[in-house]
Amino acid sequence: MRILVLQHLDVEHPGVFRELWEAKGHERVTVELDAGEAIPSFEGFDMLAVMGGPMDVWQEDIHPWLAVEKAAIRRWVVERGAPYLGICLGHQLLCEALGGKVDLMRKPEVGLAEIELSSAGQSDPVFQGFEQKFETLQWHGAEVARLPDNATTLAGNDACAVQAFRWGKWAYGFQYHTEITPQTVPDWRVIPEYKASLEAALGEKGAAELADAVQPRLPEFKAAARRLDDNLEAIIRAG
């Protein structure tokens, strides 16, 4: 496949998916929107992957390209009806692009947290092979407050009701970070916005200990990313 990746921060990339996609022979084309790069023609691309970032979906006055990105996502998902993978901000942008609503949380959700599949999530092929409850890495201060019409919640927890959703045949948004690598926490904790939410959620001591807490779980997280990627590819190929 040819995968178009939209990034909003150079250290918030597809992470472990880069390795998985390369091993499968997929081609990845990356656009760094925060650096002023333009979204190319969609011609020849098979999947759109939209990553996270420190900005919020409503900050179009500060980041005018957000409006362009939302319109592009809408064209990709609605007009082209093509596969979409959104993580964190990419999950929220999918919601807004389709007419849903994203809002600030009462408190940021950062760190290790369990999520639970809904009944729809348990039967959705993207979560085939997953337990009903499983651990994730979270790092967000906004959440999907209202789903778009015809969207289905696939997973949630007490902190955030929509941890994953599907719209249409194969447009998926995931609030949690399944793409993490050993460098994710060290890279992100120095970004001012991420550092602030990390310390607001966990305190200074908890923030300092997060990388050590995540490290032993990395093999499990990588296996989950591989399973999710295999499932998504199977959905695409079957379609």
Backbone as CSV, one residue per row, in Angstrom:
resi,resn,N_x,N_y,N_z,CA_x,CA_y,CA_z,C_x,C_y,C_z
1,MET,0.841,-1.202,0.000,0.000,0.000,0.000,0.871,1.244,0.000
2,ARG,0.312,2.329,-0.497,0.923,3.654,-0.341,0.127,4.376,0.736
3,ILE,0.826,4.815,1.782,0.181,5.422,2.941,0.603,6.881,3.039
4,LEU,-0.362,7.773,3.060,-0.102,9.196,3.257,-0.229,9.497,4.743
5,VAL,0.830,10.040,5.338,0.863,10.333,6.770,0.870,11.846,6.979
6,LEU,-0.089,12.338,7.757,-0.116,13.757,8.125,0.378,13.887,9.555
7,GLN,1.456,14.663,9.739,2.040,14.888,11.057,1.886,16.347,11.467
8,HIS,1.902,16.556,12.791,1.737,17.899,13.343,2.881,18.277,14.266
9,LEU,3.853,17.373,14.403,5.031,17.556,15.248,6.023,16.479,14.831
10,ASP,7.307,16.873,14.653,8.242,15.911,14.077,8.460,14.673,14.937
11,VAL,8.297,14.807,16.277,8.504,13.635,17.134,7.214,12.854,17.366
12,GLU,6.112,13.298,16.772,4.858,12.554,16.902,4.522,11.953,15.540
13,HIS,5.249,10.887,15.244,5.195,10.189,13.960,4.498,8.834,14.141
14,PRO,4.435,8.014,13.107,3.755,6.720,13.253,4.464,5.713,14.160
15,GLY,5.599,6.069,14.708,6.259,5.224,15.692,6.502,3.817,15.192
16,VAL,6.033,2.833,15.951,6.286,1.432,15.615,5.634,1.028,14.297
17,PHE,4.613,1.751,13.858,3.990,1.421,12.577,4.967,1.608,11.419
18,ARG,5.943,2.498,11.566,6.934,2.679,10.496,7.653,1.363,10.220
19,GLU,8.067,0.701,11.292,8.749,-0.593,11.173,7.818,-1.655,10.592
20,LEU,6.584,-1.690,11.086,5.632,-2.687,10.609,5.312,-2.491,9.134
21,TRP,5.110,-1.242,8.728,4.783,-0.961,7.326,5.963,-1.260,6.409
22,GLU,7.157,-0.923,6.856,8.345,-1.190,6.044,8.525,-2.690,5.827
23,ALA,8.306,-3.472,6.883,8.457,-4.928,6.778,7.469,-5.521,5.780
24,LYS,6.307,-4.872,5.628,5.287,-5.354,4.683,5.477,-4.786,3.274
25,GLY,6.464,-3.915,3.114,6.727,-3.347,1.801,5.865,-2.158,1.441
26,HIS,5.171,-1.584,2.426,4.338,-0.416,2.149,5.210,0.832,1.956
27,GLU,4.743,1.744,1.153,5.413,3.033,0.957,4.735,4.084,1.826
28,ARG,5.535,4.879,2.542,5.012,5.920,3.425,5.462,7.287,2.924
29,VAL,4.496,8.178,2.720,4.794,9.560,2.334,4.321,10.455,3.467
30,THR,5.241,11.219,4.049,4.934,12.030,5.230,4.848,13.511,4.873
31,VAL,3.812,14.158,5.393,3.625,15.605,5.243,3.641,16.215,6.637
32,GLU,4.546,17.167,6.872,4.667,17.833,8.167,3.896,19.152,8.081
33,LEU,2.634,19.121,8.511,1.760,20.281,8.343,2.225,21.473,9.160
34,ASP,2.745,21.245,10.371,3.180,22.354,11.215,4.407,23.061,10.638
35,ALA,5.095,22.403,9.704,6.256,23.017,9.061,5.878,23.698,7.747
36,GLY,4.581,23.738,7.446,4.128,24.440,6.251,4.038,23.586,5.007
37,GLU,4.235,22.270,5.135,4.144,21.413,3.965,2.679,21.237,3.548
38,ALA,2.471,21.128,2.243,1.104,21.056,1.699,0.655,19.606,1.538
39,ILE,-0.644,19.377,1.715,-1.218,18.057,1.492,-1.250,17.806,-0.013
40,PRO,-0.661,16.707,-0.468,-0.609,16.445,-1.910,-1.930,15.914,-2.442
41,SER,-1.976,15.698,-3.737,-3.115,15.011,-4.342,-3.247,13.623,-3.722
42,PHE,-4.476,13.174,-3.562,-4.707,11.852,-2.985,-4.487,10.725,-3.996
43,GLU,-4.267,11.072,-5.231,-4.148,10.069,-6.280,-3.031,9.062,-5.956
44,GLY,-3.355,7.785,-5.998,-2.354,6.743,-5.797,-2.159,6.306,-4.367
45,PHE,-2.837,6.956,-3.410,-2.703,6.565,-2.000,-3.838,5.618,-1.606
46,ASP,-3.503,4.654,-0.734,-4.461,3.639,-0.312,-5.008,3.881,1.090
47,MET,-4.244,4.568,1.944,-4.694,4.834,3.306,-4.155,6.190,3.762
48,LEU,-4.950,6.877,4.566,-4.537,8.142,5.181,-4.365,7.900,6.669
49,ALA,-3.182,8.208,7.190,-2.897,8.084,8.621,-2.609,9.476,9.170
50,VAL,-3.354,9.875,10.198,-3.210,11.219,10.767,-2.800,11.068,12.231
51,MET,-1.668,11.668,12.570,-1.063,11.454,13.870,-1.480,12.518,14.887
52,GLY,-0.849,12.477,16.064,-1.167,13.410,17.135,-0.410,14.724,17.024
53,GLY,-0.602,15.579,18.031,0.083,16.870,18.053,-0.348,17.677,19.258
54,PRO,0.416,18.711,19.617,0.129,19.494,20.814,-0.978,20.528,20.649
55,MET,-1.414,20.744,19.425,-2.474,21.730,19.184,-3.845,21.095,19.382
56,ASP,-4.877,21.939,19.495,-6.244,21.452,19.612,-6.987,21.682,18.300
57,VAL,-8.011,20.886,18.060,-8.695,20.915,16.768,-9.334,22.263,16.461
58,TRP,-9.660,23.031,17.503,-10.351,24.308,17.296,-9.391,25.496,17.138
59,GLN,-8.086,25.275,17.168,-7.115,26.376,17.138,-6.761,26.804,15.710
60,GLU,-7.774,27.012,14.901,-7.536,27.387,13.510,-6.976,28.803,13.378
61,ASP,-7.219,29.657,14.381,-6.652,31.010,14.325,-5.138,30.968,14.499
62,ILE,-4.643,30.026,15.294,-3.200,29.873,15.514,-2.579,28.995,14.434
63,HIS,-3.318,27.972,14.020,-2.829,27.021,13.019,-3.844,26.951,11.876
64,PRO,-3.789,27.877,10.930,-4.807,27.923,9.863,-4.895,26.644,9.035
65,TRP,-3.812,25.901,8.976,-3.812,24.666,8.187,-4.749,23.608,8.768
66,LEU,-5.201,23.776,10.016,-6.143,22.816,10.591,-7.453,22.769,9.790
67,ALA,-7.903,23.923,9.317,-9.127,23.961,8.521,-8.934,23.220,7.202
68,VAL,-7.770,23.410,6.609,-7.447,22.713,5.357,-7.371,21.213,5.597
69,GLU,-6.776,20.837,6.718,-6.638,19.415,7.045,-8.003,18.761,7.276
70,LYS,-8.876,19.427,8.008,-10.211,18.869,8.248,-10.958,18.661,6.931
71,ALA,-10.850,19.640,6.034,-11.517,19.516,4.735,-10.938,18.342,3.946
72,ALA,-9.615,18.162,4.045,-8.962,17.059,3.339,-9.419,15.714,3.909
73,ILE,-9.508,15.628,5.230,-9.979,14.397,5.871,-11.405,14.082,5.435
74,ARG,-12.234,15.105,5.365,-13.624,14.914,4.942,-13.675,14.393,3.498
75,ARG,-12.866,14.962,2.631,-12.830,14.487,1.239,-12.380,13.030,1.179
76,TRP,-11.354,12.715,1.950,-10.804,11.364,1.930,-11.833,10.338,2.416
77,VAL,-12.462,10.639,3.535,-13.349,9.671,4.182,-14.724,9.632,3.540
78,VAL,-15.294,10.811,3.256,-16.670,10.873,2.758,-16.730,10.731,1.243
79,GLU,-15.939,11.519,0.540,-16.031,11.517,-0.925,-15.318,10.312,-1.536
80,ARG,-14.113,9.997,-1.027,-13.365,8.858,-1.565,-13.768,7.542,-0.906
81,GLY,-14.281,7.619,0.322,-14.651,6.401,1.034,-13.462,5.492,1.263
82,ALA,-12.322,6.081,1.602,-11.075,5.329,1.690,-10.653,5.104,3.144
83,PRO,-9.787,4.105,3.396,-9.366,3.761,4.764,-8.618,4.899,5.460
84,TYR,-8.922,5.066,6.738,-8.359,6.149,7.550,-7.950,5.603,8.903
85,LEU,-6.758,5.983,9.340,-6.250,5.664,10.672,-5.908,6.971,11.374
86,GLY,-6.620,7.296,12.455,-6.360,8.518,13.207,-5.961,8.189,14.629
87,ILE,-4.883,8.792,15.099,-4.401,8.563,16.459,-4.343,9.884,17.215
88,CYS,-4.944,9.924,18.385,-4.977,11.089,19.276,-5.573,12.302,18.545
89,LEU,-4.773,13.289,18.176,-5.312,14.428,17.434,-5.974,13.956,16.133
90,GLY,-5.389,12.948,15.495,-5.971,12.413,14.269,-7.342,11.796,14.492
91,HIS,-7.555,11.224,15.663,-8.851,10.692,16.086,-9.849,11.852,16.268
92,GLN,-9.391,12.913,16.918,-10.254,14.068,17.165,-10.572,14.826,15.876
93,LEU,-9.591,14.923,14.987,-9.824,15.603,13.709,-10.840,14.849,12.855
94,LEU,-10.799,13.521,12.903,-11.796,12.734,12.186,-13.192,13.062,12.699
95,CYS,-13.337,13.131,14.016,-14.615,13.474,14.631,-15.112,14.829,14.143
96,GLU,-14.272,15.846,14.233,-14.673,17.204,13.841,-14.936,17.310,12.340
97,ALA,-14.123,16.634,11.545,-14.281,16.713,10.092,-15.620,16.145,9.643
98,LEU,-16.160,15.213,10.428,-17.418,14.557,10.069,-18.629,15.157,10.781
99,GLY,-18.412,16.266,11.518,-19.534,16.955,12.142,-19.725,16.686,13.614
100,GLY,-18.788,15.969,14.241,-18.852,15.740,15.674,-18.253,16.906,16.450
101,LYS,-18.057,16.707,17.761,-17.575,17.781,18.623,-16.480,17.272,19.541
102,VAL,-15.385,18.028,19.617,-14.273,17.752,20.523,-14.192,18.883,21.527
103,ASP,-13.931,18.547,22.791,-13.874,19.571,23.831,-12.785,19.217,24.835
104,LEU,-12.435,20.200,25.681,-11.460,19.962,26.735,-12.012,19.005,27.780
105,MET,-11.124,18.200,28.355,-11.491,17.329,29.459,-11.391,18.114,30.767
106,ARG,-12.029,17.606,31.795,-11.885,18.245,33.108,-10.453,18.136,33.604
107,LYS,-9.800,17.032,33.290,-8.417,16.794,33.681,-7.748,15.977,32.591
108,PRO,-6.501,16.311,32.213,-5.830,15.519,31.180,-5.707,14.054,31.601
109,GLU,-5.789,13.189,30.617,-5.548,11.766,30.851,-4.171,11.444,30.282
110,VAL,-3.217,11.220,31.160,-1.843,10.959,30.741,-1.307,9.791,31.556
111,GLY,-0.639,8.869,30.896,-0.043,7.731,31.585,-0.688,6.424,31.170
112,LEU,-0.408,5.395,31.934,-0.951,4.071,31.649,-2.397,3.990,32.124
113,ALA,-3.268,3.485,31.275,-4.690,3.402,31.625,-5.331,2.251,30.872
114,GLU,-6.261,1.599,31.528,-6.998,0.504,30.912,-8.197,1.048,30.152
115,ILE,-8.485,0.464,29.008,-9.710,0.792,28.282,-10.501,-0.499,28.069
116,GLU,-11.786,-0.348,27.761,-12.656,-1.505,27.598,-13.407,-1.406,26.280
117,LEU,-13.431,-2.503,25.545,-14.169,-2.542,24.296,-15.668,-2.544,24.564
118,SER,-16.424,-1.788,23.773,-17.879,-1.849,23.815,-18.329,-3.143,23.138
119,SER,-19.620,-3.403,23.168,-20.119,-4.592,22.469,-19.815,-4.489,20.980
120,ALA,-19.934,-3.276,20.434,-19.597,-3.076,19.019,-18.114,-3.289,18.778
121,GLY,-17.283,-2.839,19.729,-15.846,-3.024,19.598,-15.445,-4.489,19.635
122,GLN,-16.131,-5.260,20.478,-15.812,-6.681,20.577,-16.122,-7.427,19.283
123,SER,-17.056,-6.914,18.517,-17.409,-7.583,17.265,-16.773,-6.930,16.041
124,ASP,-16.083,-5.800,16.234,-15.474,-5.120,15.092,-14.178,-5.836,14.700
125,PRO,-13.958,-6.085,13.418,-12.760,-6.823,13.001,-11.449,-6.120,13.334
126,VAL,-11.469,-4.809,13.553,-10.215,-4.123,13.870,-9.679,-4.532,15.236
127,PHE,-10.563,-5.015,16.120,-10.141,-5.461,17.447,-10.162,-6.991,17.583
128,GLN,-10.152,-7.697,16.472,-10.095,-9.152,16.536,-8.818,-9.594,17.266
129,GLY,-8.961,-10.484,18.242,-7.810,-10.978,18.984,-7.461,-10.171,20.216
130,PHE,-8.167,-9.072,20.471,-7.941,-8.254,21.655,-8.819,-8.737,22.806
131,GLU,-8.308,-8.580,24.029,-9.130,-8.822,25.210,-10.162,-7.703,25.329
132,GLN,-11.204,-7.948,26.102,-12.223,-6.914,26.274,-11.652,-5.692,26.985
133,LYS,-10.732,-5.910,27.926,-10.039,-4.818,28.597,-8.538,-4.961,28.359
134,PHE,-7.875,-3.858,28.061,-6.420,-3.918,27.880,-5.800,-2.560,28.202
135,GLU,-4.509,-2.601,28.507,-3.800,-1.404,28.952,-3.289,-0.602,27.761
136,THR,-3.261,0.715,27.928,-2.831,1.620,26.865,-1.986,2.746,27.457
137,LEU,-1.324,3.490,26.576,-0.681,4.742,26.966,-1.562,5.892,26.492
138,GLN,-1.877,6.785,27.422,-2.713,7.953,27.139,-1.887,9.237,27.273
139,TRP,-2.244,10.253,26.441,-1.576,11.557,26.591,-2.439,12.607,25.892
140,HIS,-3.542,13.002,26.527,-4.436,13.963,25.876,-5.209,14.773,26.916
141,GLY,-5.530,16.013,26.526,-6.309,16.897,27.381,-7.649,17.260,26.778
142,ALA,-7.911,16.771,25.568,-9.203,16.966,24.894,-9.774,15.596,24.558
143,GLU,-11.066,15.565,24.269,-11.718,14.291,23.988,-12.894,14.501,23.035
144,VAL,-13.323,13.414,22.431,-14.551,13.444,21.628,-15.724,13.601,22.575
145,ALA,-16.410,14.730,22.467,-17.557,15.011,23.334,-18.872,14.587,22.686
146,ARG,-18.923,14.611,21.357,-20.115,14.171,20.633,-19.662,13.535,19.324
147,LEU,-20.039,12.305,19.134,-19.664,11.600,17.911,-20.387,12.159,16.690
148,PRO,-19.788,12.026,15.517,-20.513,12.374,14.289,-21.707,11.434,14.098
149,ASP,-22.657,11.854,13.319,-23.766,10.975,12.968,-23.233,9.698,12.335
150,ASN,-23.849,8.597,12.686,-23.542,7.287,12.108,-22.175,6.736,12.527
151,ALA,-21.564,7.317,13.547,-20.310,6.771,14.082,-20.631,5.796,15.209
152,THR,-19.712,4.866,15.450,-19.912,3.831,16.457,-18.751,3.831,17.445
153,THR,-19.073,3.944,18.737,-18.032,3.858,19.769,-17.573,2.409,19.904
154,LEU,-16.256,2.215,19.850,-15.683,0.870,19.936,-15.001,0.602,21.265
155,ALA,-14.576,1.663,21.968,-13.885,1.488,23.253,-13.956,2.777,24.050
156,GLY,-13.844,2.656,25.366,-13.853,3.816,26.253,-13.365,3.439,27.628
157,ASN,-13.312,4.428,28.497,-13.045,4.189,29.922,-13.692,5.310,30.721
158,ASP,-13.501,5.308,32.043,-14.159,6.304,32.886,-13.670,7.719,32.600
159,ALA,-12.403,7.854,32.216,-11.848,9.182,31.959,-12.288,9.744,30.617
160,CYS,-12.498,8.868,29.650,-12.787,9.301,28.276,-13.712,8.271,27.633
161,ALA,-14.939,8.673,27.359,-15.958,7.720,26.904,-15.694,7.178,25.511
162,VAL,-14.991,7.945,24.680,-14.728,7.498,23.308,-13.221,7.348,23.111
163,GLN,-12.714,6.170,23.384,-11.295,5.866,23.175,-11.032,5.345,21.763
164,ALA,-12.072,4.868,21.114,-11.959,4.423,19.721,-13.345,4.475,19.097
165,PHE,-13.388,4.844,17.817,-14.659,4.819,17.103,-14.423,4.517,15.634
166,ARG,-15.486,4.082,14.990,-15.456,3.819,13.550,-16.559,4.622,12.890
167,TRP,-16.250,5.154,11.729,-17.262,5.794,10.897,-17.222,5.119,9.532
168,GLY,-18.374,4.695,9.063,-18.410,4.043,7.767,-17.729,2.689,7.791
169,LYS,-17.175,2.331,6.673,-16.621,0.989,6.485,-15.273,0.801,7.159
170,TRP,-14.406,1.840,7.060,-13.036,1.649,7.536,-12.324,2.950,7.890
171,ALA,-13.039,3.884,8.451,-12.425,5.089,9.020,-12.392,4.912,10.533
172,TYR,-11.198,4.777,11.091,-11.037,4.473,12.511,-10.263,5.570,13.225
173,GLY,-10.741,5.941,14.414,-10.035,6.867,15.280,-9.714,6.191,16.600
174,PHE,-8.478,6.408,17.082,-8.016,5.847,18.354,-7.449,6.981,19.202
175,GLN,-8.025,7.207,20.372,-7.544,8.269,21.240,-6.215,7.902,21.895
176,TYR,-6.037,6.648,22.213,-4.823,6.202,22.904,-3.670,6.012,21.911
177,HIS,-2.466,5.846,22.464,-1.266,5.776,21.632,-0.787,4.339,21.501
178,THR,-1.185,3.721,20.408,-0.751,2.359,20.137,0.576,2.322,19.390
179,GLU,1.062,3.483,18.940,2.249,3.553,18.082,3.555,3.708,18.849
180,ILE,3.515,3.680,20.171,4.674,4.096,20.968,5.897,3.204,20.762
181,THR,7.059,3.817,20.978,8.368,3.171,20.899,9.127,3.511,22.187
182,PRO,10.324,2.969,22.372,11.104,3.326,23.565,11.394,4.816,23.688
183,GLN,11.354,5.544,22.570,11.682,6.975,22.603,10.478,7.872,22.812
184,THR,9.279,7.317,22.796,8.077,8.158,22.830,8.019,9.036,24.067
185,VAL,8.074,8.452,25.248,7.948,9.259,26.471,9.107,10.241,26.609
186,PRO,10.379,9.825,26.436,11.465,10.802,26.512,11.333,11.949,25.513
187,ASP,10.896,11.641,24.295,10.744,12.691,23.275,9.607,13.650,23.614
188,TRP,8.481,13.109,24.087,7.302,13.939,24.298,7.365,14.747,25.583
189,ARG,8.033,14.251,26.601,7.989,14.933,27.895,8.727,16.270,27.883
190,VAL,9.515,16.550,26.840,10.199,17.841,26.745,9.406,18.862,25.923
191,ILE,8.314,18.432,25.278,7.441,19.367,24.561,6.628,20.135,25.603
192,PRO,6.669,21.472,25.605,6.040,22.240,26.696,4.589,21.856,26.983
193,GLU,3.766,21.732,25.948,2.357,21.398,26.163,2.209,20.004,26.768
194,TYR,3.034,19.068,26.313,2.954,17.701,26.823,3.503,17.606,28.244
195,LYS,4.557,18.350,28.515,5.124,18.369,29.863,4.089,18.899,30.864
196,ALA,3.362,19.948,30.457,2.358,20.538,31.347,1.230,19.555,31.641
197,SER,0.731,18.862,30.618,-0.358,17.909,30.847,0.131,16.694,31.621
198,LEU,1.363,16.281,31.385,1.947,15.158,32.108,2.007,15.443,33.602
199,GLU,2.503,16.621,33.951,2.627,16.973,35.368,1.276,17.279,35.996
200,ALA,0.337,17.818,35.208,-1.018,18.069,35.732,-1.721,16.758,36.066
201,ALA,-1.455,15.725,35.266,-2.124,14.443,35.473,-1.431,13.586,36.528
202,LEU,-0.099,13.595,36.543,0.643,12.650,37.376,1.470,13.289,38.480
203,GLY,1.601,14.617,38.457,2.494,15.276,39.404,3.936,15.134,38.959
204,GLU,4.847,15.882,39.570,6.246,15.865,39.134,6.884,14.489,39.308
205,LYS,6.591,13.827,40.423,7.184,12.518,40.672,6.672,11.482,39.668
206,GLY,5.360,11.457,39.473,4.784,10.517,38.518,5.260,10.783,37.103
207,ALA,5.416,12.060,36.756,5.906,12.427,35.433,7.322,11.914,35.218
208,ALA,8.154,12.049,36.232,9.540,11.605,36.138,9.650,10.083,36.021
209,GLU,8.645,9.379,36.544,8.698,7.917,36.570,7.977,7.252,35.405
210,LEU,7.317,8.032,34.538,6.484,7.431,33.497,7.289,6.573,32.524
211,ALA,8.444,7.065,32.081,9.236,6.293,31.120,9.608,4.926,31.679
212,ASP,9.979,4.876,32.954,10.328,3.602,33.580,9.105,2.693,33.712
213,ALA,7.944,3.285,33.949,6.719,2.495,34.072,6.307,1.908,32.717
214,VAL,6.542,2.646,31.640,6.147,2.207,30.310,7.094,1.143,29.759
215,GLN,8.380,1.252,30.086,9.406,0.410,29.457,9.102,-1.089,29.484
216,PRO,8.742,-1.684,30.616,8.488,-3.135,30.596,7.241,-3.532,29.822
217,ARG,6.388,-2.577,29.490,5.155,-2.877,28.761,5.315,-2.730,27.249
218,LEU,6.485,-2.261,26.810,6.684,-2.002,25.385,6.489,-3.237,24.501
219,PRO,6.982,-4.428,24.899,6.719,-5.597,24.041,5.224,-5.873,23.859
220,GLU,4.455,-5.719,24.927,3.005,-5.920,24.852,2.354,-4.870,23.958
221,PHE,2.807,-3.616,24.090,2.250,-2.552,23.258,2.600,-2.768,21.781
222,LYS,3.813,-3.234,21.506,4.209,-3.492,20.119,3.375,-4.623,19.529
223,ALA,3.130,-5.650,20.321,2.303,-6.766,19.845,0.891,-6.287,19.537
224,ALA,0.361,-5.389,20.378,-0.976,-4.846,20.137,-1.002,-4.006,18.868
225,ALA,0.061,-3.228,18.639,0.136,-2.423,17.415,0.199,-3.319,16.188
226,ARG,0.965,-4.393,16.274,1.061,-5.321,15.152,-0.301,-5.973,14.871
227,ARG,-0.992,-6.363,15.922,-2.303,-6.993,15.761,-3.295,-6.011,15.135
228,LEU,-3.279,-4.775,15.616,-4.180,-3.759,15.070,-3.867,-3.497,13.605
229,ASP,-2.591,-3.391,13.275,-2.181,-3.138,11.904,-2.568,-4.299,10.991
230,ASP,-2.346,-5.524,11.449,-2.737,-6.698,10.656,-4.249,-6.723,10.438
231,ASN,-4.999,-6.399,11.494,-6.457,-6.395,11.377,-6.934,-5.335,10.390
232,LEU,-6.345,-4.146,10.490,-6.747,-3.065,9.594,-6.410,-3.407,8.144
233,GLU,-5.244,-3.998,7.940,-4.872,-4.387,6.576,-5.817,-5.465,6.039
234,ALA,-6.215,-6.404,6.898,-7.149,-7.445,6.463,-8.497,-6.845,6.078
235,ILE,-8.948,-5.840,6.829,-10.197,-5.151,6.514,-10.088,-4.478,5.152
236,ILE,-8.954,-3.812,4.923,-8.755,-3.088,3.662,-8.706,-4.059,2.487
237,ARG,-7.965,-5.144,2.649,-7.813,-6.102,1.538,-9.127,-6.818,1.251
238,ALA,-9.898,-7.080,2.304,-11.194,-7.737,2.089,-12.168,-6.819,1.361
239,GLY,-11.956,-5.501,1.526,-12.850,-4.536,0.896,-12.471,-4.180,-0.525
